[in-house]
Amino acid sequence: MNDRRQIRKDPLTGRWVVVTDWSEQDPTLRLDPSTLELGQRVGVVPGAAPIFDRRQRVDRGQDPNGLHQWMSAAGEHEVIYEDHDRGWAELPLDHLTEILIAYRERMRILSDDNRFRQLVLVKRHGQRAGARTSASHAELFALTFVPDELRQRLVAFSGHQRRGGTCVLCDELQALRADRSRFVDETLRHLVYCPWAPTRAFELVIAPKGHHGDFRITADAELSDLGRALQAGLQKIKVALEDPAYRLVLYTAPIEAGADQGHFHWHVLIQPELDWPSALSPVVELCPIPPEVAAARLREVSVE
């Protein structure tokens, strides 16, 4: 196995980490619009950044005492090119809906590969948020493991389900109807709000009002409504914070969640990049603005 490209398990935390050597590569993404067919506004560039071995089978190993465990770097990394030079806040709704449908379709296709356990979609807007090209795009990862950040959410969801028999995000959305101090906006099917314990100032969550665990089964009409909710939140952030860079992450249930999918509820997290501290130390998160204050400021922003 190539030990310069592996997925390794940290013995101190239990999290899986992708280890790859970029020392002799340019990590900048170069997206060629010619990859789009005539008339298309969204295109997929597979393997645009060589993090994984796309056709590698999943091999596992460990050292003799079991301390160090690893997997082969099997996985998929697609760049979804969004043929436009505007942010989502200004994009026509039909174009944004087309992008969301493309996300869903690519996730469906990749989930047919039985090597993969989890799909993760990340969109970075602006260099400060880690965007590696100026062309508008998102990155879709098909992973052979459940990453630690999502695993923590799954544990929280399952714990709440076990204690009370309900979905914690459904309960959160119900609580926001009673106490609207963190409410920001809503559409027919989605709610936009500031989370109770954010790790970044002006952090937003967008979630379907109905209980849905798997983004892959979202209907076109629901994705159009999601587009409206995304635009409402992003327009408010743009006006209130003077168009900051941001990171958007889509959290959906593991591919083969089975019965466990019932306790998860897919959602989108938006984190603006601002000139404020985000941690007291490497291990303690800090949010310098209470979510109630952030939500009140965003509610004041009028959007079309």
C-alpha positions in Angstrom: 0.0 0.0 0.0 1.2 3.5 -0.8 1.9 5.0 2.7 2.0 8.5 1.2 -1.7 8.3 0.6 -3.7 6.5 3.3 -6.7 7.0 5.6 -5.3 6.6 9.2 -7.1 6.3 12.5 -5.8 8.6 15.2 -5.2 6.4 18.3 -5.8 9.4 20.6 -9.2 10.5 19.3 -10.6 7.6 17.2 -11.1 9.9 14.2 -10.1 8.9 10.7 -7.7 11.3 8.9 -6.9 11.4 5.2 -3.1 11.6 4.8 -1.9 12.5 1.4 1.3 14.1 0.0 0.8 17.3 -1.9 4.4 18.4 -1.6 5.0 17.8 -5.3 1.5 18.9 -6.5 -0.3 22.1 -7.0 -3.5 22.0 -4.8 -5.1 24.8 -6.8 -8.2 23.6 -8.7 -8.2 24.4 -12.4 -11.7 24.1 -13.8 -12.1 24.2 -17.5 -15.5 25.5 -18.7 -15.1 23.5 -21.9 -15.9 20.4 -19.8 -19.5 21.5 -19.9 -21.7 20.4 -22.7 -23.4 23.1 -24.8 -26.3 24.6 -22.9 -25.3 23.2 -19.5 -24.9 25.4 -16.5 -23.5 22.8 -14.1 -20.8 20.3 -14.7 -18.8 17.7 -12.8 -15.0 17.4 -12.8 -14.1 14.0 -11.2 -10.7 13.7 -9.7 -9.8 17.4 -10.1 -7.7 17.2 -7.0 -6.0 13.8 -6.3 -6.8 13.2 -2.7 -8.1 9.6 -3.2 -7.4 6.7 -5.5 -10.6 6.6 -7.3 -10.6 2.9 -8.3 -8.8 1.6 -5.2 -10.5 -1.2 -3.3 -10.9 -0.8 0.5 -8.0 -2.6 2.2 -7.4 -2.3 5.9 -4.4 -3.0 8.1 -2.8 -2.3 11.4 0.6 -2.8 13.1 1.2 -5.9 15.3 0.0 -4.3 18.5 -3.1 -2.7 17.0 -2.0 0.8 17.9 -1.9 2.2 14.3 -4.7 1.3 12.0 -5.2 2.4 8.4 -7.2 2.0 5.2 -6.3 2.4 1.6 -7.1 5.8 0.2 -10.2 4.6 -1.6 -12.7 7.4 -2.2 -14.1 9.9 -4.7 -13.6 13.6 -4.9 -15.7 15.5 -7.4 -15.7 19.2 -8.2 -19.1 20.4 -9.3 -18.5 23.5 -11.5 -21.4 26.0 -11.3 -20.8 28.1 -14.5 -21.5 31.5 -13.1 -19.5 34.4 -11.6 -22.0 35.5 -9.0 -22.6 34.4 -5.5 -25.6 32.3 -4.6 -27.2 35.4 -3.0 -27.6 37.0 -6.5 -28.2 33.9 -8.6 -31.5 33.4 -10.3 -33.6 30.8 -8.4 -33.9 28.4 -11.4 -30.1 28.3 -11.7 -29.6 27.7 -8.0 -32.3 24.9 -8.1 -30.4 23.3 -11.0 -27.2 23.3 -9.0 -29.0 21.7 -6.0 -30.5 19.0 -8.3 -27.0 18.3 -9.7 -25.8 17.8 -6.1 -28.6 15.4 -5.4 -28.0 13.4 -8.6 -24.3 13.1 -8.1 -24.9 11.9 -4.5 -27.3 9.3 -5.8 -24.8 8.0 -8.4 -21.9 7.8 -6.0 -24.0 6.1 -3.3 -24.4 3.1 -5.7 -20.7 2.3 -5.1 -20.7 -0.1 -2.2 -17.2 1.0 -1.0 -18.6 4.3 0.3 -20.3 4.9 3.7 -20.7 8.7 3.7 -21.2 11.6 1.3 -20.0 15.1 2.2 -20.7 18.2 0.2 -18.8 21.4 0.9 -19.0 24.8 -0.8 -16.5 27.5 -0.1 -17.2 31.0 -1.2 -14.1 33.3 -1.2 -10.5 32.6 -0.6 -10.7 33.2 3.1 -13.1 30.3 3.4 -10.6 28.0 1.6 -11.8 28.2 -2.0 -9.0 27.1 -4.2 -10.2 28.7 -7.4 -12.2 31.8 -8.2 -14.7 29.8 -10.4 -17.9 29.0 -8.4 -17.9 25.4 -7.4 -18.6 22.9 -4.7 -16.7 19.7 -3.7 -18.4 16.4 -3.2 -16.5 13.7 -1.2 -17.5 10.0 -1.2 -15.8 8.5 1.9 -15.2 4.9 3.1 -15.7 6.2 6.7 -18.0 8.6 8.6 -15.9 11.7 9.4 -15.6 12.7 13.1 -17.7 15.9 12.8 -20.7 14.0 11.4 -20.2 11.1 13.8 -20.5 13.5 16.7 -23.8 14.8 15.3 -25.0 11.2 14.8 -24.2 10.4 18.4 -26.1 13.5 19.6 -29.1 12.7 17.4 -29.3 9.0 18.5 -28.8 9.9 22.2 -31.8 12.4 22.0 -33.9 9.8 20.2 -33.0 7.1 22.7 -33.9 9.4 25.7 -37.1 11.0 24.4 -38.1 9.1 21.3 -38.0 12.2 19.1 -35.6 13.9 16.6 -33.5 16.6 18.2 -33.6 18.8 15.2 -37.4 18.5 14.9 -37.6 19.5 18.6 -35.3 22.4 17.9 -37.5 23.7 15.0 -40.5 23.3 17.3 -38.8 25.3 20.0 -38.0 28.1 17.5 -41.7 28.5 16.9 -42.2 29.2 20.6 -39.1 31.3 21.1 -38.2 33.2 18.0 -35.1 34.9 19.4 -32.8 32.8 17.1 -35.2 32.7 14.2 -33.9 34.4 11.0 -36.3 33.5 8.1 -38.4 30.7 6.6 -39.9 29.5 3.5 -42.8 27.1 3.0 -40.7 24.0 3.7 -37.5 25.2 5.3 -36.4 27.2 8.3 -33.3 29.5 8.7 -32.0 30.1 12.2 -28.9 30.7 14.3 -28.0 27.6 16.3 -28.1 27.5 20.1 -24.3 26.9 20.5 -22.6 28.2 17.4 -18.8 27.9 16.9 -18.7 30.9 14.6 -20.4 34.3 14.8 -23.5 34.6 12.6 -23.5 30.9 11.9 -26.7 29.7 10.2 -28.5 26.4 10.0 -31.1 25.7 7.2 -33.3 22.6 7.7 -36.4 21.1 6.3 -39.4 21.6 8.5 -40.5 18.0 7.9 -38.4 15.2 9.1 -36.0 14.0 6.4 -32.8 12.1 7.0 -31.4 11.6 3.6 -30.8 14.5 1.2 -30.7 12.1 -1.8 -34.5 11.6 -1.7 -35.4 15.3 -1.7 -37.8 16.1 -4.5 -37.2 18.9 -7.1 -40.0 21.1 -5.6 -38.3 20.8 -2.2 -34.9 21.7 -3.6 -36.4 24.9 -5.2 -37.8 25.8 -1.8 -34.4 25.1 -0.3 -32.9 27.5 -2.9 -35.2 30.2 -1.6 -34.2 29.6 2.0 -30.5 29.6 1.1 -30.8 32.8 -0.8 -32.7 34.5 2.1 -30.0 33.5 4.5 -27.1 34.4 2.3 -28.6 37.7 1.2 -28.9 38.7 4.9 -25.4 37.7 5.6 -24.1 39.6 2.6 -25.9 42.8 3.6 -25.3 42.6 7.3 -21.6 41.5 7.1 -20.5 43.2 3.9 -20.3 40.1 1.7 -18.0 37.9 3.7 -16.4 34.6 2.6 -18.3 31.6 3.9 -18.2 27.8 4.1 -21.4 25.8 3.5 -21.6 22.1 4.5 -24.5 19.7 3.8 -25.0 17.1 6.5 -26.9 14.0 5.4 -27.4 10.5 6.9 -24.8 7.8 6.1 -25.4 6.0 2.9 -26.5 2.7 4.6 -28.0 4.2 7.8 -30.9 1.8 7.6 -33.1 2.1 10.7 -30.7 4.6 12.2 -31.6 7.1 9.5 -34.9 7.8 11.3 -33.2 9.7 14.1 -31.1 11.9 11.7 -32.4 15.0 10.0 -30.4 16.5 7.1 -29.4 20.2 7.4 -27.1 22.8 5.9 -24.6 24.7 8.0 -23.3 28.1 6.8 -20.2 29.6 8.6 -19.1 33.2 7.6 -15.4 33.9 7.8 -15.1 37.1 10.0 -12.2 38.9 11.7 -13.2 37.7 15.2 -11.8 34.9 17.4 -13.3 31.5 17.0 -11.5 29.6 19.8 -10.2 30.3 23.3 -7.6 27.5 22.8 -7.1 24.7 20.3 -9.7 22.6 22.2 -12.3 25.2 23.4 -14.7 26.8 20.9 -15.7 30.4 21.2 -18.6 32.4 19.6 -18.0 36.1 20.2 -21.6 37.1 19.4 -24.6 35.4 21.0 -26.8 33.8 18.4 -29.8 35.8 19.7 -28.0 39.0 18.9 -26.9 37.7 15.5 -30.4 36.5 14.6 -31.9 39.9 15.6 -29.4 41.7 13.3 -30.1 39.4 10.4 -33.9 39.6 10.8 -33.6 43.4 10.3 -32.1 42.9 6.9 -34.8 43.2 4.2 -34.3 40.9 1.2 -36.4 40.5 -2.0 
